[in-house]
Amino acid sequence: MKDLREKNINNSDEDILWDGLDLTEDTSTSRLEQAHRRHHQASVEQADSQHTSVIEELSISDNLIQNQNTTEHLESKQSKRKIGHGIHDHDHEHDHEHHRNFHGWFRILFFSLCFPYLELLLRLTDGGSRFFELGLLRSITAGAAFGMLLWFLATWIPKKKIARGLTGTILFLVSAIFIIERCCQSFFGTYFQISYMTEMGGQVAGDFMGTAISVVIKNLWFFPLALLPFILFLIFRKPLVPGMKKSVKKVYMIRQGAAFVAMHLLTILICRFGGDLNYYTFDFTANSAIPRFGLVTTLRLEGQYAIFGLPEEEIDDSYLEALATLPSETESE
């Protein structure tokens, strides 16, 4: 029995030893597997980190390339925009210069033709005088000179609202005088001076109101034609009388003044030659002067003679000597 117990104890010890050996083998195997796993995991993480860094480098390079392309695109757009703005500014300056030149020519044509237009209109409606005479040229030059003078005054006045109001008032008054002269000529067959018409205004308003109304109605078609320059000025008053810089204003005033002086001197020269000097001086009347010199010159002469008096007729000395040599009535008796 004792031997059996010892044998069993020995067997049990051997089993414990083998079990320990087996446990030791299992532990070493698990450690190797864990080390292998850790190594594999580390290698995988290193590969992932390398891959991530490569991806980050690629994304950074892509961002740099994209930013460079964006910068180049923006620079090209800005350069194109600058070129476009330059072209637009050049076109705008060209259009502005063309617009300014157009307005300049429009002012010249308007002021130089508005009063000759009225003179031609009155001359066309006058059946008692021939249209193509020297008086046609005289009336045109006088009207152009007066238009240049009016343009000069409108440019010279610094406040443009006042300048426009004064220019419009003068245009309206002159057009009204043309209308009145047309009505007088159509009814009475003669032209009257302004001083005479103002004196007879009360009598016409009192005793001849019905006749005056009938004359106005008969010549009503003449009213809008004579008021056409005034109407056009009301529509285009700002471009016709614009605000200007001092340097541009001086240039315009010099041109307008020179044009007025040249046209006025030409008008005086033409009026004094041609065989009508007596109607221009001592035989002056509105009815004789308007067909020969025009209404503008007639108004100027009427104002001039109202201030300085009508010129006296110059008598030749030889004619006086001939009269002195004639025998008197007492000697003949």
C-alpha positions as CSV (number, residue, x, y, z in Angstrom):
1,M,0.0,0.0,0.0
2,K,2.7,2.3,0.8
3,D,4.4,1.6,-2.4
4,L,1.2,2.3,-4.3
5,R,0.8,5.6,-2.5
6,E,4.3,6.7,-3.3
7,K,3.8,5.6,-6.9
8,N,0.7,7.6,-7.1
9,I,2.4,10.6,-5.6
10,N,5.2,10.3,-8.1
11,N,2.7,10.0,-10.9
12,S,0.9,13.1,-9.7
13,D,4.1,15.0,-9.5
14,E,5.0,14.0,-13.0
15,D,1.6,15.1,-14.1
16,I,2.0,18.5,-12.4
17,L,5.4,18.9,-14.0
18,W,4.1,18.1,-17.4
19,D,1.2,20.4,-16.9
20,G,3.6,23.2,-15.9
21,L,5.6,22.5,-19.0
22,D,2.5,22.7,-21.0
23,L,1.5,25.9,-19.3
24,T,5.0,27.3,-19.9
25,E,4.8,26.4,-23.6
26,D,1.3,28.0,-23.9
27,T,2.5,31.2,-22.2
28,S,5.5,31.5,-24.5
29,T,3.3,30.9,-27.5
30,S,0.8,33.5,-26.5
31,R,3.6,36.0,-25.9
32,L,5.0,35.3,-29.3
33,E,1.6,35.8,-30.9
34,Q,1.1,39.0,-28.9
35,A,4.5,40.3,-30.0
36,H,3.8,39.3,-33.6
37,R,0.5,41.1,-33.4
38,R,2.0,44.2,-31.9
39,H,4.7,44.2,-34.6
40,H,2.1,43.8,-37.3
41,Q,-0.1,46.5,-35.8
42,A,2.9,48.8,-35.5
43,S,3.9,48.2,-39.1
44,V,0.3,48.8,-40.2
45,E,0.1,52.0,-38.2
46,Q,3.4,53.1,-39.6
47,A,2.2,52.3,-43.1
48,D,-1.0,54.2,-42.4
49,S,0.9,57.2,-41.1
50,Q,3.2,57.2,-44.1
51,H,0.2,56.9,-46.4
52,T,-1.5,59.7,-44.5
53,S,1.6,61.9,-44.7
54,V,1.8,61.2,-48.4
55,I,-1.8,62.1,-48.9
56,E,-1.4,65.3,-46.8
57,E,1.6,66.2,-48.9
58,L,-0.3,65.5,-52.1
59,S,-3.3,67.6,-50.8
60,I,-0.9,70.4,-49.8
61,S,0.7,70.4,-53.3
62,D,-2.8,70.2,-54.9
63,N,-3.9,73.2,-52.7
64,L,-0.7,75.1,-53.7
65,I,-1.3,74.4,-57.4
66,Q,-5.0,75.3,-57.0
67,N,-4.1,78.6,-55.2
68,Q,-1.6,79.4,-57.9
69,N,-4.1,78.7,-60.6
70,T,-6.7,80.8,-58.7
71,T,-4.2,83.6,-58.3
72,E,-3.3,83.5,-62.0
73,H,-6.9,83.4,-62.9
74,L,-7.7,86.4,-60.7
75,E,-4.7,88.3,-62.1
76,S,-5.9,87.6,-65.6
77,K,-9.4,88.7,-64.8
78,Q,-8.1,91.9,-63.2
79,S,-5.9,92.6,-66.2
80,K,-8.8,92.0,-68.5
81,R,-11.0,94.1,-66.3
82,K,-8.4,96.9,-66.3
83,I,-8.1,96.6,-70.1
84,G,-11.9,96.6,-70.3
85,H,-12.1,99.7,-68.0
86,G,-9.5,101.4,-70.1
87,I,-11.4,100.7,-73.2
88,H,-14.6,101.8,-71.5
89,D,-13.0,105.0,-70.2
90,H,-11.6,105.7,-73.6
91,D,-15.0,105.1,-75.2
92,H,-16.7,107.2,-72.5
93,E,-14.2,110.1,-73.1
94,H,-14.7,109.7,-76.9
95,D,-18.5,109.7,-76.4
96,H,-18.3,112.7,-74.1
97,E,-16.2,114.6,-76.5
98,H,-18.5,113.8,-79.4
99,H,-21.5,114.8,-77.2
100,R,-19.7,118.1,-76.3
101,N,-18.9,118.8,-80.0
102,F,-22.5,118.1,-81.0
103,H,-23.9,120.5,-78.4
104,G,-21.4,123.1,-79.5
105,W,-22.5,122.9,-83.1
106,F,-26.1,122.9,-82.0
107,R,-25.6,126.1,-80.1
108,I,-23.9,127.8,-83.0
109,L,-26.7,126.7,-85.5
110,F,-29.5,127.7,-83.1
111,F,-28.3,131.2,-82.2
112,S,-27.0,132.0,-85.7
113,L,-30.2,130.9,-87.4
114,C,-33.1,131.7,-85.1
115,F,-33.4,135.4,-86.1
116,P,-32.6,134.9,-89.8
117,Y,-35.4,132.3,-89.7
118,L,-37.8,134.9,-88.4
119,E,-36.7,137.4,-91.0
120,L,-37.2,134.9,-93.8
121,L,-40.6,134.0,-92.4
122,L,-41.8,137.6,-92.3
123,R,-40.3,138.2,-95.8
124,L,-42.1,135.2,-97.2
125,T,-45.5,136.4,-95.9
126,D,-45.0,139.9,-97.3
127,G,-46.5,140.0,-100.7
128,G,-45.7,143.7,-101.3
129,S,-41.9,143.2,-101.5
130,R,-39.8,141.0,-103.7
131,F,-38.1,138.2,-101.8
132,F,-34.7,138.0,-103.7
133,E,-33.4,141.4,-103.2
134,L,-30.4,142.9,-101.3
135,G,-32.6,143.3,-98.3
136,L,-32.6,139.5,-98.0
137,L,-28.9,139.4,-97.4
138,R,-29.0,142.4,-95.1
139,S,-31.7,140.8,-92.9
140,I,-29.9,137.5,-92.7
141,T,-26.6,139.0,-91.7
142,A,-28.3,141.3,-89.1
143,G,-30.2,138.4,-87.6
144,A,-27.1,136.3,-87.4
145,A,-25.2,139.1,-85.7
146,F,-28.0,139.6,-83.2
147,G,-28.0,135.9,-82.5
148,M,-24.3,135.9,-81.8
149,L,-24.8,138.9,-79.4
150,L,-27.5,137.1,-77.5
151,W,-25.3,134.0,-77.3
152,F,-22.5,136.1,-76.0
153,L,-24.7,137.6,-73.2
154,A,-26.0,134.2,-72.3
155,T,-22.4,132.9,-71.9
156,W,-21.2,135.9,-70.1
157,I,-23.8,135.9,-67.3
158,P,-22.4,133.7,-64.5
159,K,-25.7,132.5,-63.1
160,K,-27.2,130.2,-65.7
161,K,-30.8,130.3,-64.5
162,I,-30.7,134.1,-65.0
163,A,-29.0,133.7,-68.3
164,R,-31.6,131.2,-69.5
165,G,-34.5,133.3,-68.3
166,L,-33.1,136.5,-70.0
167,T,-32.4,134.6,-73.2
168,G,-35.9,133.1,-73.3
169,T,-37.5,136.5,-72.6
170,I,-35.7,138.2,-75.4
171,L,-36.6,135.4,-77.8
172,F,-40.2,135.7,-76.8
173,L,-40.4,139.5,-77.1
174,V,-38.7,139.5,-80.5
175,S,-41.0,136.7,-81.8
176,A,-44.0,138.7,-80.5
177,I,-42.8,141.8,-82.4
178,F,-42.6,139.8,-85.6
179,I,-46.1,138.6,-85.0
180,I,-47.4,142.1,-84.4
181,E,-45.7,143.4,-87.5
182,R,-47.2,140.6,-89.5
183,C,-50.7,141.4,-88.3
184,C,-50.2,145.1,-89.0
185,Q,-48.9,144.5,-92.5
186,S,-51.7,142.0,-93.3
187,F,-54.5,144.4,-92.2
188,F,-53.1,147.9,-92.9
189,G,-50.7,147.0,-95.6
190,T,-47.9,148.7,-93.8
191,Y,-45.4,148.3,-91.0
192,F,-45.4,150.4,-87.9
193,Q,-42.7,151.5,-85.5
194,I,-42.7,150.2,-82.0
195,S,-43.2,153.7,-80.5
196,Y,-46.2,154.3,-82.7
197,M,-47.8,150.9,-81.8
198,T,-47.3,151.6,-78.1
199,E,-49.0,155.0,-78.4
200,M,-51.9,153.4,-80.3
201,G,-52.2,150.4,-78.1
202,G,-54.9,151.9,-75.9
203,Q,-57.0,153.0,-78.8
204,V,-56.8,149.6,-80.4
205,A,-57.8,147.9,-77.2
206,G,-60.8,150.3,-76.8
207,D,-62.1,151.2,-80.2
208,F,-60.8,148.5,-82.5
209,M,-60.9,145.4,-80.2
210,G,-63.2,143.5,-82.6
211,T,-61.0,144.3,-85.6
212,A,-57.9,143.3,-83.7
213,I,-59.3,140.0,-82.7
214,S,-60.3,139.2,-86.3
215,V,-56.8,140.1,-87.5
216,V,-55.3,137.8,-84.9
217,I,-57.6,135.0,-85.8
218,K,-56.8,135.5,-89.5
219,N,-53.0,135.3,-88.8
220,L,-53.2,132.6,-86.1
221,W,-51.2,130.2,-88.3
222,F,-48.3,132.6,-88.1
223,F,-48.0,132.4,-84.3
224,P,-46.5,128.9,-83.8
225,L,-44.1,129.4,-86.7
226,A,-42.9,132.7,-85.2
227,L,-42.7,131.2,-81.7
228,L,-40.8,128.1,-82.9
229,P,-37.3,129.4,-81.8
230,F,-38.7,130.3,-78.3
231,I,-40.3,126.8,-78.0
232,L,-37.1,125.1,-79.0
233,F,-35.2,127.1,-76.5
234,L,-37.6,126.1,-73.7
235,I,-37.0,122.4,-74.6
236,F,-33.2,122.6,-75.1
237,R,-32.4,125.5,-72.7
238,K,-29.8,123.5,-70.7
239,P,-27.6,122.4,-73.6
240,L,-28.0,125.8,-75.3
241,V,-26.9,127.7,-72.2
242,P,-24.8,125.3,-70.2
243,G,-22.5,125.8,-67.3
244,M,-18.8,126.1,-68.4
245,K,-15.4,126.2,-66.9
246,K,-13.7,129.6,-66.9
247,S,-11.1,128.5,-69.4
248,V,-13.7,127.2,-71.8
249,K,-16.0,130.2,-71.2
250,K,-13.2,132.6,-72.2
251,V,-12.7,130.8,-75.5
252,Y,-16.4,130.8,-76.3
253,M,-16.8,134.4,-75.4
254,I,-13.9,135.4,-77.7
255,R,-15.3,133.4,-80.5
256,Q,-18.8,134.8,-80.0
257,G,-17.6,138.4,-79.7
258,A,-15.5,138.1,-82.8
259,A,-18.4,136.5,-84.8
260,F,-20.8,139.3,-83.6
261,V,-18.4,142.1,-84.5
262,A,-17.7,140.6,-88.0
263,M,-21.4,140.1,-88.8
264,H,-22.4,143.5,-87.5
265,L,-19.8,145.3,-89.5
266,L,-20.7,143.4,-92.6
267,T,-24.4,144.3,-92.0
268,I,-23.6,148.0,-91.7
269,L,-21.4,147.9,-94.8
270,I,-24.1,146.2,-96.8
271,C,-26.8,148.6,-95.5
272,R,-24.9,151.7,-96.4
273,F,-24.3,150.6,-100.0
274,G,-26.8,149.7,-102.6
275,G,-28.8,152.9,-103.1
276,D,-30.9,152.8,-99.9
277,L,-28.8,155.0,-97.7
278,N,-31.6,157.6,-97.4
279,Y,-34.0,154.9,-95.9
280,Y,-31.2,153.9,-93.5
281,T,-30.7,157.5,-92.3
282,F,-32.9,160.6,-92.6
283,D,-35.8,159.0,-94.5
284,F,-36.1,156.2,-92.0
285,T,-39.5,154.7,-91.3
286,A,-40.5,151.2,-90.3
287,N,-42.5,150.6,-93.5
288,S,-39.5,151.6,-95.7
289,A,-36.8,150.0,-93.6
290,I,-38.2,146.5,-92.8
291,P,-38.4,145.3,-96.5
292,R,-34.9,146.8,-97.3
293,F,-32.9,146.0,-94.1
294,G,-35.0,143.6,-92.0
295,L,-36.9,143.9,-88.7
296,V,-33.8,143.4,-86.5
297,T,-31.9,146.3,-88.2
298,T,-35.1,148.4,-88.1
299,L,-35.4,147.9,-84.3
300,R,-31.8,148.8,-83.8
301,L,-32.2,152.0,-85.9
302,E,-35.4,153.0,-84.1
303,G,-33.7,152.7,-80.8
304,Q,-30.6,154.5,-82.0
305,Y,-32.5,157.4,-83.5
306,A,-34.8,157.6,-80.4
307,I,-31.7,158.2,-78.3
308,F,-29.4,160.3,-80.6
309,G,-32.0,161.8,-83.0
310,L,-32.7,161.2,-86.7
311,P,-29.8,162.2,-89.0
312,E,-30.3,165.3,-91.1
313,E,-30.1,165.2,-94.8
314,E,-26.8,166.3,-96.2
315,I,-27.3,168.9,-98.9
316,D,-24.6,169.4,-101.5
317,D,-22.8,172.8,-101.4
318,S,-23.1,173.1,-105.2
319,Y,-26.9,172.8,-104.9
320,L,-26.9,175.6,-102.3
321,E,-24.7,177.8,-104.5
322,A,-27.1,177.2,-107.4
323,L,-30.0,178.2,-105.3
324,A,-28.2,181.4,-104.2
325,T,-27.6,182.4,-107.8
326,L,-31.2,182.2,-108.7
327,P,-33.0,185.6,-108.8
328,S,-35.4,186.3,-106.0
329,E,-39.1,187.1,-106.4
330,T,-38.5,190.8,-105.7
331,E,-35.8,191.1,-108.3
332,S,-37.9,189.4,-110.9
333,E,-40.7,191.9,-110.3
